[in-house]
Amino acid sequence: MKKILLLVCIIPLFYISVFADTVPAGYKNAAVSAKNLNASVYWDPLAGNGILQKNGHQISFRAGESVVLLDYLNLLIVDPPIFSNNVLYFSDSLLKAAEDLFSTQNNDANFRVGAILIDPGHGGKDPGAVASHTIGGKKTSIQEKDIALTTALELHSLLSASYPDKKILLTRSTDIYLSLEQRVDIANSVNLQDNEAVIYVSIHANAAFDKKAGGYEVWYLSPGYRRSVLSDSGVDKDLLPILNSMMEEEYTTESILIAKFILEGMDTQIGKQMVNRGIKEEEWFVVRNAHMPSVLVELGFITNSQDAALLNDKIYLRKTALGIYNGLGAFITHFEQSRGFTGTR
């Protein structure tokens, strides 16, 4: 599998203030500077990193660190960005590097999503969560593995019809058992061309001791978890930790953006039929070990009688699949129209 150093945006969790009581010597307000450059700045204050982007060029940076990454591959030493009093500042040396980079023509091929791997949870001897409810006056047993597979097959059909140029893959298309390790191995072995990315979507249904717990949610890998995602082949051993950290953070932030789009897509399709529980973070095995942007979708609680009735309805499951499909479509559009740099307006 060919490897590319893929960078995407940091979701702007809040607007960067353009006012500050004092400005450190040799530094300028990041939002004002980006506006003067006619560029876009994306910043995650929780992780402390972000991206400055213009015309297909981008600079990946982290507050307090002097190493920045230019257009995915080139490292540069500058005076580090500073985040003080809820304001982000860029140094003069970083802004000079940005001016030089943005003034050059970029002839690189655009990044694209080359494959989407859909992973319906459980299967075979592993039914996942199981519950029984009276639905339409009839005692009905509901299994997570069936809900996940029905939704995954519908999603696969929708994506295959709309994206014939992409590999739309399933870890399983029938009721068979796959271990978590097998699922991750399938994901990490997807064959890609240069400048292609793969997205991993795991589909599940939830359960809880509290029968009132209900709703759907989308999970991504906790930013606090760090993994090795970059091969050491051809990479300077002193630079490998820096490059790996930057790439791993981009996978995480990209996953957050995918989760956001999917959640919005499901909310549009489902409306008030089921509770929107929002975006969550967790160190699930499948998203923790997949070397790519990955999310886990929980379609609802089969232990909740109202959720279960909906999850037992194929028309409703089609709505959930359509919501996930629309979310992935929105992400693909952002990704491919911005040369691998994704953002929100």
RAZI-V533610 format. One record per pair of residues at least 6 apart in sequence whose ideal C-beta (glycine too) atoms are under 8 Angstrom apart, sorted by the first residue. I is the first residue (numbers start at 1). J is the second residue. Records with the same first field share a line. If there is no record, write none. Layout:
I=J + J
This chain:
1=188 + 189 + 190 + 191 + 192
2=192 + 193 + 194 + 196
3=230 + 231
4=72 + 111 + 192 + 194 + 195 + 196 + 197
5=72 + 73 + 230 + 243 + 247
6=72 + 111 + 197 + 247 + 250 + 251 + 254 + 340
7=51 + 58 + 60 + 69 + 72 + 246 + 247 + 250 + 340 + 341
8=51 + 250 + 253 + 254 + 257 + 293 + 335 + 340 + 341 + 342
9=42 + 50 + 51 + 53 + 253 + 257 + 341 + 342 + 343 + 344
10=42 + 43 + 44 + 47 + 49 + 50 + 51 + 253
11=42 + 44 + 253 + 256 + 257 + 260 + 344
12=42 + 43 + 44 + 343 + 344
13=43 + 44 + 45 + 46
14=45
15=31
16=30 + 31 + 41 + 43 + 87 + 88
17=31 + 86 + 87
18=29 + 31 + 32
19=87
20=29 + 84 + 85 + 87 + 89
21=85
23=29 + 89
24=82 + 84 + 89
26=79 + 91 + 92
27=79 + 82 + 89 + 90 + 91 + 92
28=89 + 90 + 92 + 95
29=87 + 88 + 89 + 90
30=41 + 43 + 52 + 81 + 87 + 88 + 89 + 90
31=41 + 88
33=41 + 90 + 95
34=40 + 41 + 52
37=52 + 54 + 95 + 98 + 99 + 102
38=54
39=52 + 53 + 54 + 98 + 102
40=52 + 53 + 54 + 343
41=50 + 51 + 52 + 53 + 88
42=50 + 51 + 53 + 343
43=49 + 50 + 88
44=50 + 253
45=83 + 86 + 88
46=223
47=223 + 249 + 252 + 253
48=62 + 63 + 64 + 83
49=60 + 61 + 62 + 63 + 246 + 249
50=60 + 61 + 62 + 81 + 88
51=58 + 59 + 60 + 61 + 341
52=58 + 59 + 61 + 90 + 98
53=59 + 338 + 341 + 343
54=98 + 102
55=102 + 106
56=106 + 108 + 338 + 339 + 341
57=70 + 71 + 101 + 102 + 104 + 106
58=70 + 71 + 72 + 341
59=68 + 69 + 70 + 94 + 97 + 98 + 101
60=68 + 69 + 246 + 250
61=68 + 69 + 80 + 81 + 94
62=80 + 81 + 246
63=80 + 81 + 82 + 83 + 88
64=80 + 81 + 82 + 83
65=80
66=77 + 78 + 79 + 80
67=75 + 76 + 77 + 242
68=75 + 76 + 78 + 94 + 97
69=75 + 76 + 243 + 246
70=76 + 97 + 101
71=101 + 106 + 108
72=340
75=239 + 242 + 243
76=97
78=91 + 93 + 94 + 97
79=91 + 92 + 93 + 94
80=91
81=88 + 89 + 90 + 91 + 94
82=88 + 89 + 91
83=89
90=98
106=339
108=195 + 339
109=194 + 195
110=195 + 336 + 339 + 340
111=195 + 196 + 197 + 335 + 336 + 339 + 340
112=195 + 196 + 197 + 335 + 336
113=166 + 196 + 197 + 198 + 199 + 331 + 332 + 335 + 336
114=166 + 167 + 192 + 193 + 196 + 197 + 198
115=166 + 167 + 168 + 169 + 190 + 192 + 196 + 198 + 199
116=159 + 163 + 166 + 167 + 168 + 169 + 198 + 199 + 201 + 328
117=169 + 170 + 171 + 186 + 187 + 190 + 198 + 199 + 200 + 201
118=152 + 155 + 156 + 159 + 168 + 169 + 170 + 171 + 201 + 203
119=152 + 170 + 171 + 172 + 183 + 186 + 187 + 200 + 201 + 202 + 203 + 286
120=145 + 148 + 149 + 151 + 152 + 153 + 170 + 171 + 172 + 203
121=128 + 144 + 145 + 148 + 202 + 203 + 204 + 205
122=128 + 143 + 144 + 145 + 148 + 204
123=145 + 148 + 149 + 172 + 174 + 175 + 176 + 177 + 178
124=145 + 175 + 176 + 177 + 178
125=177
126=145 + 177
127=143 + 144 + 145
128=143 + 144 + 145 + 148 + 204 + 205
129=143 + 144 + 205 + 206 + 207 + 302 + 303
130=141 + 142 + 143 + 144 + 302
131=141 + 142 + 207 + 302 + 303 + 308
132=139 + 140 + 141 + 142
133=139 + 140 + 142 + 305 + 308 + 309 + 312
134=140
135=308 + 309 + 312
140=312
142=302 + 308 + 311 + 312
143=302
144=204 + 205 + 207 + 302
145=175
146=175
147=205 + 299 + 302 + 311 + 317
148=203 + 204 + 205 + 299
149=172 + 173 + 174 + 175
150=314 + 317
151=203 + 299 + 317 + 320 + 321 + 324
152=170 + 203 + 321
153=170 + 173
154=317 + 318 + 321 + 322
155=201 + 203 + 321 + 324 + 325
156=168 + 170 + 173
158=321 + 322 + 325
159=166 + 168 + 325 + 328
160=168
162=325 + 329
163=332
167=190
169=186 + 190
171=178 + 182 + 183 + 186 + 187
172=178
178=186
180=285 + 286
183=202 + 286
184=285 + 286 + 289 + 290
187=198 + 200 + 286 + 290 + 291 + 292 + 294
188=289 + 290 + 291 + 292
190=198
192=198
195=340
197=292 + 293 + 335 + 340
198=292
199=258 + 292 + 293 + 294 + 328 + 331
200=286 + 287 + 290 + 292 + 293 + 294 + 295
201=262 + 294 + 295 + 297 + 324 + 328
202=284 + 286 + 287 + 294 + 295 + 296 + 297
203=296 + 297 + 299 + 324
204=296 + 297 + 298 + 299
205=298 + 299 + 300 + 301 + 302 + 311
206=213 + 217 + 298 + 299 + 300 + 301 + 302 + 303
207=301 + 302 + 303
208=301 + 303 + 304
209=303
211=303 + 304 + 305
212=304
213=301 + 303 + 304
214=274 + 275 + 300 + 301 + 304 + 306 + 307
215=274 + 275 + 276 + 277 + 300 + 301 + 307
216=266 + 270 + 274 + 275 + 276 + 277 + 297 + 298 + 299 + 300 + 320
217=263 + 276 + 277 + 278 + 279 + 280 + 297 + 298
218=259 + 262 + 263 + 266 + 279 + 280 + 295 + 296 + 297 + 298
219=259 + 279 + 280 + 281 + 282 + 284 + 287 + 295 + 296 + 297 + 298
220=252 + 255 + 256 + 258 + 259 + 279 + 280 + 281 + 287 + 294 + 295 + 296
221=251 + 252 + 255 + 281 + 282 + 283 + 284 + 287 + 288 + 294
222=281 + 282 + 283
223=249 + 252 + 253 + 281
225=283 + 288
226=245 + 248
227=248 + 288 + 289 + 291
228=244 + 248
229=244 + 247 + 248 + 251 + 291
230=240 + 243 + 244 + 247 + 248
232=240
235=243
251=291 + 292 + 293 + 294
254=293 + 342
255=287 + 293 + 294 + 295
256=279
257=331 + 334 + 342 + 344
258=293 + 295 + 327 + 328 + 331
259=279 + 295
260=279 + 344
261=326 + 327 + 328 + 330 + 331
262=295 + 297 + 323 + 324 + 327 + 328
263=276 + 278 + 279 + 327
264=327 + 330
265=322 + 323 + 324 + 325 + 326 + 327 + 328 + 329 + 330
266=276 + 297 + 320 + 323 + 324 + 327
267=276 + 323
268=323 + 326
269=319 + 320 + 322 + 323 + 326
270=276 + 316 + 319 + 320 + 323
273=310 + 316 + 319
274=300 + 306 + 307 + 310
277=298
282=296
284=296
286=294 + 296
287=294 + 295 + 296
297=324
299=311 + 317 + 320
300=307 + 308 + 310 + 311
301=307 + 308
302=308 + 311
310=316
311=317
331=342
334=342 + 343
335=342
